[in-house]
Amino acid sequence: MTKQSKNSLKKFRESLMISKAELARKANISSTTIDRIEQGKSCRPETKRKIILALGLKISDKNKVFDD
């Protein structure tokens, strides 16, 4: 069973008007992975790092997207 993880990825991504596919391409991960994370599934720290950087944030801003 996958641990549910609270995050604001969808809200943040939509506020930047970036599609899942575009974010996935920028982060070099699959759009399925973006979808799973937006549904609250957990992901590896490396994946979070890629997403944060792809959103144009600094690693220190990770709490704007991930609440853990």
N, C-alpha and C positions, 0 to 999 in steps of 0.2 A: 504494500500500500504506500502511495506517495504522500508525503507530508504536505499539507496545505500551507502555502506561504503568502502572506499578505503583501501585495505590492500595488503600485499605482502606475504600472507600465502602460496599460491601455489609455488611461486618462492623459498621461504625460505625452505619449506618442500622438494621440489625437489632437492634443493642444498644439503640437508642432506641425500638424497636418501631414504626418508621415504615414504611409501605408505599412502594413505588416511586411509585405514583400520588400519594400524599400529599406526598412530597418534591418531586416534579415540580411539583405545584401551588404549594407554598410557594416554590419557586425560580423559578417562572414559566418552566419549560422542559418539554419533552415527556418522558413516561415512557420513550419509546424512547431518548432521550438518556441518561437515568439507566441504562438497561439496557446501552447501549453502553459507558459509562464503567465500569460494574461488570464488564464483560467484559474490561477492560483497554485499550480504545481511548482514544486521546488526545482532549483537548477544549481549547477556547480558554480562556485565563486568565479571561475574563469569566464563562464558564460555571462554572468552579471557584469563582469568587467568589460567585456566586449560590447554589451548593450549600452552600458553607461557612456563609454567612449563614443559609440555610434550616435548617441543622442546629443553629442556635443558637450557633455558634462565632464567635470573632473571626477576622479575616483572619490575624492572627499565629499562630493555631492550625492553619493549613492543613496543616502536616506531620502532624497527627493523622489526616488523611484521604488526602492526596496526597503521595507520596514522591518529589517531583522538585524 
